[in-house]
Amino acid sequence: MGVSFRYRALQRLFLTAVLLFLGTLIVVATLRSSGRRSLIERANDVRQEQDQFGAIQPDVSQTSALRLQDFHRIQVKDGRPVWEVRASDAMYYSAEELAHVNDAHVTMYREDGSAVRIRARAGKLHLSGQSLERAELEGDVHVALDESMNLVTERATYDSVAQLLICPDFARVFGPGYTVEGNELRAHVDTRVATFGANVRSRFEKTSENAAQVSGDISKVLQQE
């Protein structure tokens, strides 16, 4: 009986040790799995944060970005504003001098003091010190070249050096009494002349009151390369 009792006690002890070992393995596996899920969740959070900034994605590392709310930047030269950008939020990459913005409002000031106002759902701003070299805009792009000439498109790039607005896809230029639309638009901001590359269509109304104004506005945009 003494031998049988000791055998059963050893058997129970062995089974207890096995169960404890298996339990330890399960706990370790669970912790490792939880760690992996946390990494995946963090990666998804990063992707979701990037997706907030529209279709235009910055070509830089996410870790180098500075998140800014109510983004505002302006260049002033000789006491006069040259350009100004406002956005609801932005991802700013100081090393690359790049800002990726939401709800962008870009204003370019001509030498005569008049302004070109651009708004879009998203934009990528290429900066050089205090200067704006280029702005890539996307989503419900609206450009007010002046009081009588407006432009709408889905995608546009503004080159500040050439003072040129380039719309590679369909665009529409309109004002009081006229509408001109087509593809491959190039609009010179300083001269207010818009040139379409293809598929130009126009419609306008003339009245005794606005005939001269409409004729002058149409002559600016009824051009095809």
JOTA-V245872 format. One record per pair of residues at least 4 apart in sequence whose ideal C-beta (glycine too) atoms are under 8 Angstrom apart, sorted by the first residue. I is the first residue (numbers start at 1). J is the second residue. Records with the same first field share a line. If there is no record, write none. Layout:
# JOTA-V245872
I->J / J
This chain:
# JOTA-V245872
1->5
2->6
3->7
4->8
5->9
6->10
7->11
8->12
9->13
10->14
11->15
12->16
13->17
14->18
15->19
16->20
17->21
18->22
19->23
20->24
21->25
22->26
23->27
24->28
25->29
26->30
27->31
28->32
29->33
30->34
31->35
32->36
33->37
34->38
35->39
36->40
37->41
38->42
39->43
40->44
41->45
42->46
43->47
44->48
45->49
46->50 / 62
47->51
48->52
49->62
50->57 / 62
52->89 / 102
53->57 / 58 / 91 / 100 / 101 / 102 / 122
54->102 / 121 / 122 / 138 / 139
55->122 / 138 / 139
56->100 / 122 / 123 / 124 / 136 / 138
57->100
58->65 / 91 / 93 / 96 / 98 / 100 / 124
60->64 / 65 / 93 / 95 / 96 / 98
61->65
64->93 / 94 / 95 / 96
65->91 / 92 / 93
66->91 / 92 / 93 / 94
67->89 / 90 / 91 / 92
68->89 / 90 / 91 / 92
69->88 / 89
70->86 / 87 / 88 / 89
71->85 / 86 / 87 / 88 / 89 / 90 / 92 / 99 / 101
72->84 / 85 / 86 / 87
73->84 / 85 / 99 / 127
74->81 / 83 / 84 / 85
75->81 / 82 / 83 / 84 / 130 / 131 / 132
76->80 / 81 / 82
77->82
80->109 / 113
81->107 / 109
82->108 / 109 / 131
83->106 / 107 / 108 / 109 / 132 / 160
84->106 / 107 / 109
85->99 / 101 / 104 / 105 / 106 / 107 / 125 / 132 / 135
86->104 / 105
87->101 / 102 / 103 / 104 / 105 / 123
88->101 / 102 / 103
89->101 / 102 / 103
90->99 / 100 / 101 / 102
91->99 / 100 / 101
92->98 / 99 / 100
93->97 / 98 / 99 / 100
97->126 / 127 / 128 / 129
98->124 / 125 / 126 / 127
99->124 / 125 / 127
100->122 / 123 / 124 / 125
101->122 / 123 / 124 / 125
102->121 / 122
103->119 / 121
104->118 / 119 / 120 / 121 / 122 / 123 / 135 / 137
105->117 / 118 / 119
106->117 / 118 / 119 / 120 / 123 / 135 / 137 / 158
107->115 / 116 / 117 / 118
108->115 / 116 / 118 / 158 / 160 / 163 / 189
109->113 / 114 / 115 / 116
110->114 / 115 / 116 / 189 / 190
111->190
114->146
116->143 / 144 / 145 / 146 / 189
117->143 / 144
118->135 / 137 / 141 / 142 / 143 / 144 / 156 / 158 / 165
119->140 / 141 / 142
120->137 / 138 / 139 / 140 / 141 / 142 / 156
121->138 / 139 / 140
122->137 / 138 / 139
123->135 / 136 / 137 / 138
124->135 / 136
125->132 / 134 / 135
126->132 / 133 / 134 / 135 / 136
127->131 / 132 / 133
128->132 / 133
131->160
132->160
133->159 / 160 / 161
134->157 / 158 / 159 / 160
135->157 / 158 / 160
136->156 / 157
137->141 / 155 / 156 / 157 / 158
138->154 / 155 / 156
139->154
140->152 / 154
141->151 / 152 / 153 / 154 / 155 / 156 / 167
142->150 / 151 / 152
143->150 / 151 / 152 / 153 / 156 / 165 / 187
144->149 / 150 / 151
145->149 / 150 / 151 / 187 / 189 / 192 / 194
146->192
148->175 / 176 / 213 / 217
149->173 / 174 / 175 / 192 / 194 / 217 / 220 / 221
150->173 / 174 / 175
151->165 / 167 / 171 / 172 / 173 / 174 / 185 / 187 / 194
152->171 / 172 / 174
153->167 / 169 / 170 / 171 / 172 / 185
154->169 / 170
155->167 / 168 / 169
156->165 / 166 / 167 / 171
157->165 / 166 / 168
158->164 / 165 / 166 / 189
159->163 / 164 / 165 / 166
163->188 / 189 / 190
164->186 / 187 / 188 / 189
165->185 / 186 / 187 / 188 / 189
166->185 / 186
167->171 / 184 / 185 / 186 / 187
168->183 / 184
169->183
170->181 / 182 / 183
171->181 / 182 / 183 / 185 / 196
172->179 / 180 / 181
173->179 / 180 / 181 / 185 / 187 / 194 / 221
174->178 / 179 / 180
175->214 / 217
176->210 / 213 / 214 / 217
177->204 / 205 / 206 / 207 / 210 / 213 / 214 / 217
178->202 / 203 / 204 / 205 / 214 / 217 / 218
179->202 / 203 / 204
180->194 / 196 / 200 / 201 / 202 / 218 / 221 / 222
181->200 / 201 / 202
182->196 / 197 / 198 / 199 / 200 / 201 / 224
183->196 / 197 / 198 / 199
184->196 / 197 / 198 / 225
185->194 / 195 / 196 / 197
186->194 / 195 / 197
187->192 / 193 / 194 / 195
188->192 / 193 / 194
192->220
193->220 / 221 / 223
194->220 / 221 / 223
195->223 / 224 / 225
196->200 / 221 / 223 / 224 / 225
197->224 / 225
198->224
200->222 / 224
202->218 / 221 / 222
204->214 / 218
205->210 / 214
206->210 / 211 / 214 / 215
207->211
210->214
211->215
212->216
213->217
214->218
215->219
216->220
217->221
218->222
